[in-house]
Amino acid sequence: MTCRPTSPAERAALAMMLEVAAGPKPGNVDRCHDYPDTRLEHFLASVLFSLPALARAERGEGGIGDLIYDAVESASCHSGGNTHFGAFLLLVPLIFGKDIEGAKEAVSHTTVEDAVRFYEAFALTQVRMLPSDELDVNDPGTLEEIRRRGMTLHDIMAHSAGRDMVAAEWVEGFPLTREAADYLHIQGPGPDAIPHTFLLLLASHLDTFIVKKHGMEVAREVRKKAAEAHIGIRDVKELDKELLDRGINPGSIADITIAGIYTALAEGWRWE
Amino acid sequence: MTCRPTSPAERAALAMMLEVAAGPKPGNVDRCHDYPDTRLEHFLASVLFSLPALARAERGEGGIGDLIYDAVESASCHSGGNTHFGAFLLLVPLIFGKDIEGAKEAVSHTTVEDAVRFYEAFALTQVRMLPSDELDVNDPGTLEEIRRRGMTLHDIMAHSAGRDMVAAEWVEGFPLTREAADYLHIQGPGPDAIPHTFLLLLASHLDTFIVKKHGMEVAREVRKKAAEAHIGIRDVKELDKELLDRGINPGSIADITIAGIYTALAEGWRWE
């Protein structure tokens, strides 16, 4: 059978679907585990609802900030809370620019208007910010301050990069996205590649979403336990259960895994 | 948050995603159960790949037969075998006609060309036909015979309705689709509505896909056991495990469940 090639927006949607369907991924929603208010179906619906916005990103219709806003707003039409905010932050530039090189170029040209639209998208979600953050999304003065300082969206990400690994991807040229894609290529096709990639990332990097929500000590503990699971001295399913029970979800590693799947798919990695 | 209304094609995609994500559904692929060669990811990819064809059906661009062909061909771009053939047979007229009344109208106007395109779609899949079927898809003379007899796609369905509950939906005005939607409305929102609807249908109708693959006796046994699970004297998870172990998958009831979800969503049923 001759199959038409998938478009960048479809690849992004497939990446999000494959990531949430893959398991076990310690602490996160997967095919066999929900959080009470955020279930597998919310993630799947989020993919479906965001597709027109991702197609718009593919056609380059608008600035990066507005395209992120469109994806976040479209995807939020369910009661499951934040599902793919961090993923869109990576996927929109990747779709817009087609690949990592193009995404680096795209993020380097963002504007103050992109920063404003990003903050407006942020306000739609309940994504956690550090309480001490001087550019707090909940502070109505923030948008004014961004305009006053002339901060672009890239500047905003640089401002957050030290404590947010998704923001750091923007500033450092998507190194963990590259790492995730490389892991997938090494592992080849099949249903274990994504859970293994997720575990490898979790074993080698502190998840900044966990840091924000539970503090540095818990993030370090999770990284160490993931490393133990990776080398086989800890049961990955038990670690999954423990993190789910404690409400510790490595959301940023999941976002980067999605960006890695998108990149690997574009480079010919076969998912099945 | 103001959400744009979902289009019929999006509702169909959401229906397919919600159906495969829901569980337990005794014997079928669900979020926690794969078949060795057909996994959850294959169903999800099938939804994504078929979306442009479903959007074409929504715009009414082409005949029902050609639109079914397009959906089946697009969705088959993975190695997981048949995933949504029967579902497309119901969804394409429902999308084309917007609702059950429109679908009844649409199927009543099908042509010989629709029948030919349907057979060409059939040939793309490994969907089982009765060996004794005189209009066997594997017989190269069949298309000629269809043209010679001047059979429309509706005629083909009437020809198969006695032994195929999906074909019977076309001929009888989608009564089980209506029944499935009614069950969903009665049960209201939440993650249990779809598994309950599936079980109710399985408890009250013989699945003709099981009849074709395993014979009438096995189909009757499954119906009876589903009825026992429905009234609580048999464990539904154990029945699920038994059917999966024996390779008995009620594929046609799943197709009808999808058509019921599509219909219920259009009528305002809330899935979450």
HADDOCK unambig.tbl for C-alpha pairs under 7 A between the chains (distance, minus, plus):
assign (segid A and resid 3 and name CA) (segid B and resid 77 and name CA) 5.69 0.50 0.50
assign (segid A and resid 14 and name CA) (segid B and resid 45 and name CA) 6.72 0.50 0.50
assign (segid A and resid 18 and name CA) (segid B and resid 41 and name CA) 6.39 0.50 0.50
assign (segid A and resid 21 and name CA) (segid B and resid 41 and name CA) 6.69 0.50 0.50
assign (segid A and resid 31 and name CA) (segid B and resid 31 and name CA) 5.00 0.50 0.50
assign (segid A and resid 31 and name CA) (segid B and resid 32 and name CA) 6.18 0.50 0.50
assign (segid A and resid 32 and name CA) (segid B and resid 31 and name CA) 6.19 0.50 0.50
assign (segid A and resid 32 and name CA) (segid B and resid 32 and name CA) 5.41 0.50 0.50
assign (segid A and resid 41 and name CA) (segid B and resid 18 and name CA) 6.40 0.50 0.50
assign (segid A and resid 41 and name CA) (segid B and resid 21 and name CA) 6.69 0.50 0.50
assign (segid A and resid 45 and name CA) (segid B and resid 14 and name CA) 6.73 0.50 0.50
assign (segid A and resid 77 and name CA) (segid B and resid 3 and name CA) 5.68 0.50 0.50
